[in-house]
Amino acid sequence: MNTTPTRTEPPRADCIADSAGGITFDIVGEASPGAVLVLRRRGGNTAADVVRLPLTPTGEGRLRAVLPSTVELAEGRWDAFTTHGDESGEQRIEPGIRDLRSLVDRAPDPHRAQVAVRIPYPTADGRLAVRCWLRAPHAEAGTIGFSHGAMTLEGRLYGAGLDSGAVAEARLRGAHKDVHRVPVTVRPDGTFAFTLDYEPLAEGRGDEQRLWDLWLCPAEAEPGQAAGIRIGRILDDVWDKKGVFRYPVLPVEGPRVTRPTTAYPYFTVDNDLSVRLDTLR
């Protein structure tokens, strides 16, 4: 006889994230002993893409699961479920209160080889998921400034060192492997900075839209061949910056620009930093 209770409403989870990468899930709703919380990486198909966490009663109709920071999750999006048995009994979880205060302005040990970030968030269809980043090393984008036809970026590198030969590269996304590089200033406090002029990114090809991904290369090498580190911003509580962070759209001018062109930096869906150029025909 099946004694698993029938839910009339989907479970809801309040979440607390800590700065080390751990998350506490407090499930509100009817549940039976032996229930577990399941995290499944979207698009994954191996055993490592599923994590099962025991749910224990805490009183007042709540169950708690804890994801320790020591449990490694691959980079990606992990959907959250509760279950009392196999996958056929899984039920998606709705997000409740999400306490992300400890993630604001995180400052990990700059000498730590790996940076791990987990942010619980509501999906577009109103379910609970966890966005994970796992980077070794990681180049964190800080302040972005603007001058006539250029942007200046300040940042910090975690898990590696920078030498006097460090460069930043703008790599054209797509079939054409164009690369534009600029020197990087390495500061005594371990931060870095560089200025990227937009004009060279507009030269040559006549595409209406060009997307340039930004990379930090700690050592000199042939353009596009260095062991680059993707520049992004993940050390805060914003899981999807693409629609949140907006930067000035500037005209691109100079002798190498033959048609009206604008440029602006933006964050991708993975919170990596890129530059978009738009040219009018």
C-alpha positions as CSV (number, residue, x, y, z in Angstrom):
1,M,0.0,0.0,0.0
2,N,1.4,3.4,-1.0
3,T,1.6,5.6,2.1
4,T,3.3,8.6,0.5
5,P,1.1,11.6,1.2
6,T,-0.5,13.5,-1.7
7,R,0.4,17.2,-1.9
8,T,-2.2,19.7,-2.6
9,E,0.3,22.5,-3.2
10,P,3.9,22.3,-4.3
11,P,6.6,22.6,-1.6
12,R,8.2,26.0,-1.0
13,A,11.8,26.5,0.2
14,D,13.2,29.4,2.1
15,C,17.0,29.6,1.5
16,I,20.0,31.0,3.3
17,A,23.2,31.3,1.4
18,D,26.6,31.7,3.1
19,S,29.8,33.3,1.8
20,A,31.6,30.0,1.7
21,G,29.2,28.5,-0.8
22,G,26.8,26.6,1.5
23,I,23.0,26.8,1.2
24,T,20.4,25.9,3.8
25,F,16.9,25.0,2.4
26,D,13.9,25.1,4.8
27,I,11.0,23.3,3.1
28,V,7.5,24.4,4.0
29,G,4.6,22.1,3.3
30,E,3.5,18.5,3.8
31,A,6.3,15.9,3.7
32,S,6.9,12.4,4.9
33,P,9.9,10.9,6.8
34,G,12.6,9.8,4.4
35,A,12.0,12.7,2.0
36,V,15.1,14.1,0.3
37,L,15.9,17.3,-1.6
38,V,17.4,16.7,-5.1
39,L,19.5,19.1,-7.1
40,R,19.8,18.1,-10.8
41,R,22.1,20.0,-13.2
42,R,20.3,21.1,-16.2
43,G,21.5,19.3,-19.3
44,G,23.6,16.9,-17.2
45,N,23.4,13.1,-17.7
46,T,26.0,11.7,-15.3
47,A,25.9,10.6,-11.6
48,A,27.8,13.8,-10.7
49,D,25.0,15.9,-12.1
50,V,22.6,14.8,-9.3
51,V,23.0,15.6,-5.6
52,R,20.6,14.2,-3.0
53,L,20.4,15.9,0.4
54,P,18.5,14.4,3.3
55,L,15.5,16.4,4.7
56,T,15.2,16.4,8.5
57,P,12.3,17.8,10.5
58,T,12.8,21.1,12.3
59,G,9.3,21.5,13.8
60,E,6.3,23.5,12.7
61,G,5.8,21.5,9.6
62,R,9.3,22.3,8.2
63,L,12.0,20.1,6.8
64,R,15.6,21.2,6.4
65,A,18.3,20.2,3.9
66,V,21.9,21.6,4.0
67,L,24.2,21.9,1.0
68,P,27.7,22.1,2.5
69,S,30.3,24.3,0.8
70,T,32.5,21.2,0.7
71,V,30.1,19.4,-1.8
72,E,31.3,20.3,-5.3
73,L,28.8,21.3,-7.9
74,A,29.8,21.7,-11.5
75,E,29.2,25.1,-13.1
76,G,25.7,25.5,-14.4
77,R,22.0,25.7,-13.3
78,W,20.7,23.1,-10.8
79,D,17.0,22.6,-10.5
80,A,15.6,21.7,-7.1
81,F,13.1,18.9,-6.3
82,T,11.7,17.0,-3.4
83,T,11.1,13.3,-3.6
84,H,10.1,10.3,-1.5
85,G,11.5,7.7,-3.9
86,D,12.7,7.6,-7.5
87,E,12.5,10.3,-10.2
88,S,8.8,9.5,-10.9
89,G,7.9,11.0,-7.5
90,E,9.9,14.2,-7.8
91,Q,8.2,17.5,-7.4
92,R,9.6,20.9,-8.3
93,I,10.1,23.4,-5.4
94,E,8.8,26.9,-5.4
95,P,11.1,29.7,-4.1
96,G,10.3,31.3,-0.8
97,I,12.4,33.9,1.1
98,R,16.0,33.9,-0.2
99,D,18.5,35.4,2.3
100,L,21.6,36.3,0.1
101,R,23.1,39.1,2.3
102,S,26.3,37.2,2.9
103,L,27.0,37.1,-0.9
104,V,27.1,40.9,-1.3
105,D,30.6,42.2,-1.9
106,R,32.3,38.8,-1.3
107,A,36.0,38.9,-1.0
108,P,37.4,35.4,-1.2
109,D,41.1,34.6,-0.3
110,P,42.9,35.8,-3.5
111,H,45.4,33.0,-3.1
112,R,42.7,30.3,-3.1
113,A,43.0,28.2,-6.3
114,Q,39.3,27.9,-6.9
115,V,36.3,30.2,-6.6
116,A,32.9,28.6,-6.0
117,V,29.7,30.6,-6.0
118,R,26.1,29.2,-5.5
119,I,23.1,31.5,-5.7
120,P,19.5,30.2,-5.2
121,Y,17.1,32.0,-7.6
122,P,13.6,31.8,-9.1
123,T,13.4,30.5,-12.6
124,A,11.3,32.1,-15.3
125,D,8.5,29.6,-14.6
126,G,8.5,30.3,-10.9
127,R,10.5,27.3,-9.6
128,L,13.6,27.2,-7.4
129,A,17.1,26.6,-8.9
130,V,20.7,27.2,-7.9
131,R,23.1,29.0,-10.2
132,C,26.7,27.7,-9.7
133,W,30.0,28.9,-10.9
134,L,33.3,27.0,-10.4
135,R,36.3,28.8,-11.7
136,A,40.0,28.3,-11.2
137,P,41.4,30.8,-11.6
138,H,38.8,33.6,-11.8
139,A,39.1,37.2,-13.0
140,E,36.5,39.3,-11.2
141,A,35.3,42.5,-13.0
142,G,35.0,45.5,-10.7
143,T,34.4,49.2,-11.6
144,I,33.8,50.0,-15.3
145,G,34.5,53.6,-16.3
146,F,34.0,55.4,-19.6
147,S,35.8,58.1,-21.6
148,H,35.4,59.2,-25.2
149,G,35.2,56.0,-27.3
150,A,36.7,53.7,-24.6
151,M,36.0,51.8,-21.5
152,T,38.3,51.2,-18.5
153,L,38.0,48.1,-16.3
154,E,39.3,47.5,-12.8
155,G,39.3,44.0,-11.4
156,R,41.0,41.3,-9.3
157,L,42.4,38.0,-10.2
158,Y,41.8,35.0,-7.9
159,G,43.8,31.8,-7.9
160,A,46.8,33.0,-10.0
161,G,49.3,35.8,-10.2
162,L,49.9,38.5,-12.8
163,D,53.2,39.6,-14.2
164,S,54.4,42.7,-16.1
165,G,53.6,41.0,-19.4
166,A,49.9,40.6,-18.6
167,V,47.4,41.6,-21.4
168,A,43.7,41.8,-21.9
169,E,42.2,40.4,-25.0
170,A,38.9,41.1,-26.8
171,R,38.1,38.0,-28.8
172,L,35.5,38.2,-31.5
173,R,32.8,35.7,-31.0
174,G,31.9,33.5,-34.0
175,A,33.7,32.0,-36.9
176,H,36.2,34.8,-37.4
177,K,38.9,34.5,-34.7
178,D,39.9,38.2,-34.6
179,V,41.7,39.2,-31.4
180,H,42.5,42.7,-30.1
181,R,44.8,43.0,-27.1
182,V,45.7,45.9,-24.7
183,P,48.3,46.1,-21.9
184,V,47.2,45.5,-18.3
185,T,48.4,47.6,-15.3
186,V,49.1,45.4,-12.3
187,R,48.9,47.2,-9.0
188,P,50.7,46.4,-5.8
189,D,47.4,45.5,-4.0
190,G,46.8,42.6,-6.5
191,T,44.2,44.4,-8.6
192,F,44.5,45.0,-12.4
193,A,43.2,47.6,-14.8
194,F,43.1,48.2,-18.6
195,T,41.6,50.6,-21.1
196,L,39.9,49.2,-24.2
197,D,39.4,51.6,-27.1
198,Y,36.4,50.7,-29.2
199,E,37.7,52.0,-32.5
200,P,40.0,48.9,-33.3
201,L,37.0,46.6,-32.6
202,A,35.1,48.4,-35.4
203,E,37.8,48.1,-38.1
204,G,37.7,45.8,-41.0
205,R,34.7,43.6,-41.2
206,G,31.3,45.1,-42.0
207,D,29.0,43.0,-39.7
208,E,26.0,44.9,-38.3
209,Q,26.6,43.3,-34.9
210,R,29.9,42.1,-33.4
211,L,30.3,40.6,-29.9
212,W,33.7,40.7,-28.3
213,D,34.4,38.5,-25.3
214,L,36.9,39.9,-22.7
215,W,39.8,37.7,-21.4
216,L,42.7,38.3,-19.0
217,C,46.0,36.7,-20.0
218,P,48.6,36.6,-17.2
219,A,51.5,36.1,-19.6
220,E,52.5,37.2,-23.0
221,A,51.8,34.8,-25.9
222,E,50.6,35.0,-29.5
223,P,47.2,36.8,-29.7
224,G,44.4,34.4,-28.9
225,Q,46.8,31.6,-27.9
226,A,47.5,32.6,-24.2
227,A,45.8,30.6,-21.5
228,G,43.2,33.2,-21.0
229,I,40.9,33.7,-18.1
230,R,37.4,34.8,-18.9
231,I,36.5,38.1,-17.2
232,G,33.2,38.1,-15.3
233,R,31.4,39.2,-12.2
234,I,30.1,36.5,-9.9
235,L,31.0,37.6,-6.4
236,D,27.7,39.1,-5.4
237,D,24.0,38.1,-5.1
238,V,22.9,38.8,-8.7
239,W,22.5,35.5,-10.6
240,D,21.7,37.0,-14.0
241,K,23.2,40.4,-14.7
242,K,22.3,40.6,-18.4
243,G,19.0,42.4,-17.9
244,V,20.1,44.3,-14.8
245,F,23.4,46.0,-15.4
246,R,23.1,48.6,-18.2
247,Y,26.1,50.6,-19.4
248,P,26.4,53.7,-21.7
249,V,26.1,53.2,-25.4
250,L,28.9,55.3,-26.9
251,P,29.6,56.3,-30.5
252,V,32.7,54.8,-32.0
253,E,34.7,57.3,-33.9
254,G,38.0,57.5,-35.7
255,P,39.7,57.1,-39.1
256,R,39.1,53.4,-39.1
257,V,35.3,53.7,-38.6
258,T,33.6,54.1,-42.0
259,R,29.9,53.8,-40.9
260,P,28.0,54.9,-37.8
261,T,28.8,52.5,-35.0
262,T,28.0,52.3,-31.3
263,A,29.5,50.1,-28.5
264,Y,28.8,49.2,-25.0
265,P,29.9,46.5,-22.5
266,Y,27.4,44.0,-21.1
267,F,27.2,40.8,-19.1
268,T,26.2,37.6,-20.8
269,V,23.7,35.0,-19.4
270,D,26.7,33.5,-17.6
271,N,27.7,36.8,-16.0
272,D,30.8,37.0,-18.2
273,L,31.8,40.4,-19.6
274,S,31.6,41.2,-23.3
275,V,31.4,44.3,-25.6
276,R,28.7,44.7,-28.3
277,L,29.2,46.8,-31.4
278,D,26.4,47.8,-33.7
279,T,26.9,49.2,-37.1
280,L,24.3,50.9,-39.3
281,R,24.1,49.9,-42.9
